[in-house]
Amino acid sequence: MVKGLKPCPFCGENVKLMAIAGAPYPPTYEVDVSAIDKQSDDICFVYCPECRTSWHKEARIESFPADTTEAWNRRVKV
């Protein structure tokens, strides 16, 4: 179970885990971070609504919720 997301490193505000709903050029929706597990299969990215930063674990945007949140929270503090 994933516990949450660290704040945005650029502005310090809370970020959202977003998922892509389908293809081609699909809409996105917010993922409930507290409800995902290793079996979740949404393609996800992290988005900051305050400074509009988005972050993808992989260039192809093929990151699943648990992988994306773990990588985001593992980042090095500078």
Protein Blocks (a to p, Z undefined) as FASTA:
>chain_A
ZZbdcddfklopacdddddfbdehiadddddfklgcfkbccdcddddfklopacdfbfnl
pacfklmmmmmmmpccZZ
